[in-house]
Amino acid sequence: MDYQHKLITAEEAVSTIKSGQRVFVQGSAATPLHLTRALGRRAASLKKVEIISLTTLGDMQLLQPEYPDSFYFNSLFVSENTREAVNDNRGDYIPVFLSEIPRLFHQNILPLDVALVHVSLPDKHGYCSLGISVDISRAAVKNARYVIAQVNPQMPRTHGDGLMHVREIHAMVAVDEALPEIHYDAQQTEADLQIGYHCASLIEDGSTLQMGIGSIPDAVMKELGSHKDLGIHTEMFSDGILDLMKTGVITNRYKKKHRRRVVSTFAIGSRKLYDFIDDNPEFSFLESDYVNDAMVIGGNPKVVAINSAIEIDITGQVCADSIGTYQYSGVGGQMDFIRGANLSEGGKPIIAINSTTHKGESKIVPFLKPGASVVTTRAHVHYIVTEFGIVNLFGKNLKQRAYALIEIAHPDHRESLLKEAFLRFGPA
């Protein structure tokens, strides 16, 4: 009865949003596109509505060039569909670890007027699920003054922290829309597959894995078919885990935290993945302040954290969120898991990158670009992997790091890098 009573149209639901308010938008494959489209249609009547979000997927119709002052994107992680706005004064970026974002809501540092979320159908007890994007969304719902939910039978019902009763929702909008899908295996290159091979060689049986986003983590998964009793404790995952779960490679048997369960904050992938997750008790979708807590991560054995970067300088400084001053993505959970893997008994933090950009420029550089940010410091870095090999920088001095990294740089760039290393540090 509560559910039916709260059902209204998207236009009615977003009519409550006023100029100058701060609105949270759930992200990833759970981006409530039906609601954002409706809100976008109100652009002419709104001024400076602040949008707070992580990565969002799909056509962001809030970004209309004819109404540049209607919405301001104050992003916690920049995505492809908001990148232009964040870099041209229609938005900005808040540098913050994923583990700490919920505090911004709980401590009223970023008080939320409205939360737009995307949920599963309510069960017989009146509970909906935030589905495949619990991450910071649960904290947003707890703290927003007004909650609008897009209710979709195609949203998987997930176990964990994402359950919320219809009493917590002020307005509900019924939709039946497919979720955004991403197929990372279709994007993989030969270099990605070689990197996957190298990373897999570092993973022992019984390890607990964290994977960043993109084609490289799924390439790693393809190389793990002969491994045994792997566990998953990660901020996100994609289709790469499916075959490994079905064949019994991933068992979560030796994890100390949530044994026998895949732990994550969100997932992005194919409809096949979403169907496998639906009401599956093997998955626990939990809040990011817990999943990304370095002490929680480090409590698991042999944590292997695999993340990527935009560029790495020859001392080991990792830039993972900007191209010079251009804000490309965000800090996310990289440092949470790099530190967590460092704390884990037998843990291995890995930065895995292609040796060059798609333009052929080296990603291993003498100096980071002016304005580039350091996401992972050189004191935290251990393993660096490219398609040309593996180096472990832990315990190496600056000169040793430089010459070690040059060995796994692309051959076309090694000579110039050697010249720079010689000028700075002298002969190897």
DAJORA-V139870 format. One record per residue. N is the residue number from 1. PHI is phi as a letter, one per 20 degrees, with the letter a starting at -180 (NA if undefined). PSI is psi in whole degrees, 0 to 359 (none if undefined). OMEGA is omega in whole degrees, 0 to 359 (999 if undefined). Layout:
N_PHI_PSI_OMEGA, N_PHI_PSI_OMEGA
This chain:
1_NA_317_178, 2_g_318_182, 3_f_308_182, 4_f_323_181, 5_f_330_185, 6_e_356_181, 7_f_123_176, 8_c_176_178, 9_f_161_178, 10_f_322_180, 11_f_318_178, 12_f_320_183, 13_f_312_184, 14_e_354_178, 15_f_343_179, 16_f_345_182, 17_f_131_185, 18_d_159_176, 19_g_142_177, 20_n_357_180, 21_e_161_176, 22_d_124_186, 23_c_123_174, 24_e_136_176, 25_c_119_177, 26_g_151_189, 27_d_195_181, 28_l_218_182, 29_f_355_177, 30_e_10_178, 31_g_124_184, 32_f_75_189, 33_f_329_178, 34_f_321_179, 35_f_319_181, 36_f_328_175, 37_f_318_179, 38_f_320_179, 39_f_323_178, 40_f_327_179, 41_f_347_177, 42_e_7_188, 43_g_320_184, 44_f_336_184, 45_d_4_185, 46_c_151_177, 47_c_130_171, 48_l_48_168, 49_f_120_183, 50_e_124_180, 51_d_124_177, 52_d_128_180, 53_a_163_164, 54_e_206_176, 55_g_131_174, 56_d_151_180, 57_d_156_177, 58_n_179_182, 59_f_113_181, 60_e_91_185, 61_f_2_171, 62_f_343_182, 63_e_82_180, 64_d_120_185, 65_g_333_180, 66_f_348_178, 67_c_66_186, 68_f_341_184, 69_d_4_183, 70_f_319_185, 71_c_141_179, 72_c_120_185, 73_e_103_177, 74_e_89_196, 75_e_140_174, 76_e_347_173, 77_a_120_188, 78_f_133_179, 79_d_170_185, 80_g_322_185, 81_e_355_177, 82_c_358_187, 83_g_317_181, 84_f_318_182, 85_f_319_182, 86_f_330_183, 87_e_2_180, 88_c_32_174, 89_m_8_170, 90_e_10_180, 91_a_186_178, 92_b_178_184, 93_c_137_178, 94_d_109_177, 95_f_121_183, 96_a_144_174, 97_f_144_178, 98_g_327_180, 99_f_337_186, 100_d_352_183, 101_f_317_179, 102_g_329_178, 103_f_328_179, 104_f_329_178, 105_e_314_183, 106_f_323_183, 107_e_10_175, 108_m_25_174, 109_f_323_172, 110_c_78_180, 111_f_137_185, 112_d_129_175, 113_e_316_186, 114_c_144_171, 115_c_128_174, 116_d_117_184, 117_c_171_186, 118_c_117_189, 119_c_164_174, 120_f_170_174, 121_f_145_177, 122_f_143_176, 123_e_186_185, 124_f_345_178, 125_e_0_178, 126_n_14_181, 127_e_126_169, 128_e_170_177, 129_c_141_173, 130_f_1_169, 131_m_232_189, 132_e_17_176, 133_b_81_178, 134_e_313_174, 135_j_259_178, 136_d_357_186, 137_f_323_180, 138_f_319_178, 139_f_323_178, 140_f_316_179, 141_f_321_180, 142_f_331_189, 143_d_345_180, 144_f_144_180, 145_f_333_183, 146_b_129_184, 147_d_125_176, 148_d_126_184, 149_d_131_169, 150_e_116_187, 151_d_118_193, 152_c_122_178, 153_f_345_179, 154_e_357_175, 155_e_123_178, 156_f_144_171, 157_e_118_182, 158_d_153_179, 159_e_152_178, 160_p_221_187, 161_e_353_189, 162_e_356_180, 163_f_135_179, 164_b_137_182, 165_f_152_179, 166_f_340_177, 167_f_334_180, 168_e_354_185, 169_d_130_182, 170_e_325_180, 171_b_140_182, 172_c_139_182, 173_c_120_182, 174_e_129_175, 175_c_165_172, 176_b_84_187, 177_c_143_175, 178_f_145_177, 179_f_152_174, 180_g_142_179, 181_c_147_174, 182_c_134_180, 183_d_94_185, 184_f_331_182, 185_f_332_178, 186_f_344_182, 187_e_358_188, 188_f_140_176, 189_d_172_175, 190_f_323_178, 191_f_318_178, 192_g_316_182, 193_f_324_178, 194_f_321_176, 195_f_318_177, 196_g_318_178, 197_f_314_181, 198_f_316_180, 199_f_317_181, 200_f_329_180, 201_f_341_179, 202_e_349_186, 203_e_123_178, 204_e_158_171, 205_g_142_179, 206_n_5_180, 207_f_157_173, 208_d_125_190, 209_d_142_166, 210_c_134_180, 211_c_137_172, 212_f_195_185, 213_e_146_173, 214_p_188_187, 215_f_331_182, 216_f_312_178, 217_g_320_178, 218_f_329_175, 219_f_324_176, 220_f_315_182, 221_g_326_180, 222_f_339_184, 223_e_7_187, 224_d_14_186, 225_f_335_180, 226_e_2_178, 227_f_168_183, 228_c_142_169, 229_l_48_175, 230_e_154_177, 231_c_162_180, 232_c_120_169, 233_c_104_193, 234_b_159_176, 235_f_333_178, 236_b_162_174, 237_b_168_180, 238_c_200_187, 239_f_342_184, 240_g_336_182, 241_e_345_190, 242_g_304_182, 243_f_324_182, 244_f_330_175, 245_f_319_183, 246_f_331_180, 247_e_0_176, 248_n_12_175, 249_f_316_176, 250_e_113_179, 251_c_341_184, 252_l_24_187, 253_f_325_187, 254_d_6_174, 255_f_148_175, 256_e_340_177, 257_d_118_179, 258_l_56_178, 259_g_141_180, 260_m_10_180, 261_c_140_166, 262_f_124_180, 263_d_130_179, 264_b_170_174, 265_d_331_176, 266_b_168_179, 267_b_146_175, 268_c_132_178, 269_a_223_184, 270_d_170_175, 271_f_328_177, 272_g_318_178, 273_f_313_182, 274_f_321_179, 275_f_324_180, 276_f_326_180, 277_f_328_189, 278_g_118_177, 279_l_31_181, 280_e_114_184, 281_f_354_175, 282_f_347_182, 283_d_134_172, 284_c_114_177, 285_e_112_188, 286_c_168_183, 287_f_150_188, 288_f_333_180, 289_f_341_174, 290_e_307_183, 291_g_321_184, 292_e_9_175, 293_f_121_185, 294_g_327_179, 295_f_323_176, 296_f_313_179, 297_g_312_183, 298_f_347_177, 299_f_345_176, 300_e_154_181, 301_e_148_172, 302_l_49_179, 303_f_124_174, 304_d_112_181, 305_d_119_183, 306_d_114_180, 307_c_170_185, 308_c_184_184, 309_b_162_174, 310_e_317_175, 311_b_157_179, 312_c_129_177, 313_e_169_189, 314_f_359_172, 315_e_353_177, 316_o_5_177, 317_f_133_186, 318_d_118_171, 319_d_120_185, 320_c_1_186, 321_c_357_181, 322_b_155_172, 323_d_95_192, 324_m_235_179, 325_e_354_181, 326_f_118_182, 327_f_114_187, 328_e_321_181, 329_b_243_181, 330_a_174_179, 331_f_317_180, 332_l_223_183, 333_d_11_184, 334_g_308_182, 335_f_327_177, 336_g_314_185, 337_e_330_174, 338_f_315_179, 339_f_319_179, 340_f_318_178, 341_f_323_176, 342_f_325_182, 343_e_344_184, 344_f_140_176, 345_f_117_183, 346_m_15_183, 347_f_156_181, 348_c_103_173, 349_e_130_185, 350_c_133_166, 351_d_117_184, 352_d_122_183, 353_b_152_165, 354_f_146_184, 355_f_336_180, 356_c_161_172, 357_f_174_178, 358_f_345_176, 359_e_359_179, 360_n_6_179, 361_e_145_181, 362_f_137_174, 363_e_346_170, 364_e_118_192, 365_c_155_176, 366_f_318_180, 367_c_144_173, 368_f_154_179, 369_f_147_177, 370_g_129_180, 371_n_350_180, 372_f_147_182, 373_d_148_175, 374_e_114_177, 375_e_311_177, 376_d_123_184, 377_f_162_180, 378_f_343_176, 379_f_338_180, 380_e_339_187, 381_f_136_171, 382_d_274_186, 383_e_135_170, 384_d_132_182, 385_c_130_167, 386_c_181_178, 387_f_347_181, 388_e_4_175, 389_q_193_186, 390_c_137_168, 391_c_149_175, 392_d_113_184, 393_e_351_184, 394_f_126_180, 395_n_356_180, 396_e_144_176, 397_e_178_187, 398_f_317_179, 399_f_314_180, 400_f_321_178, 401_f_313_183, 402_g_309_183, 403_f_330_177, 404_f_316_180, 405_f_325_179, 406_f_329_180, 407_f_335_179, 408_d_9_173, 409_f_165_178, 410_f_137_181, 411_g_328_181, 412_f_340_185, 413_d_358_185, 414_f_321_182, 415_f_314_180, 416_f_323_178, 417_f_322_178, 418_f_321_177, 419_f_316_180, 420_f_318_179, 421_f_320_179, 422_f_316_179, 423_f_325_185, 424_e_319_190, 425_d_352_185, 426_n_185_183, 427_f_155_181, 428_f_none_999
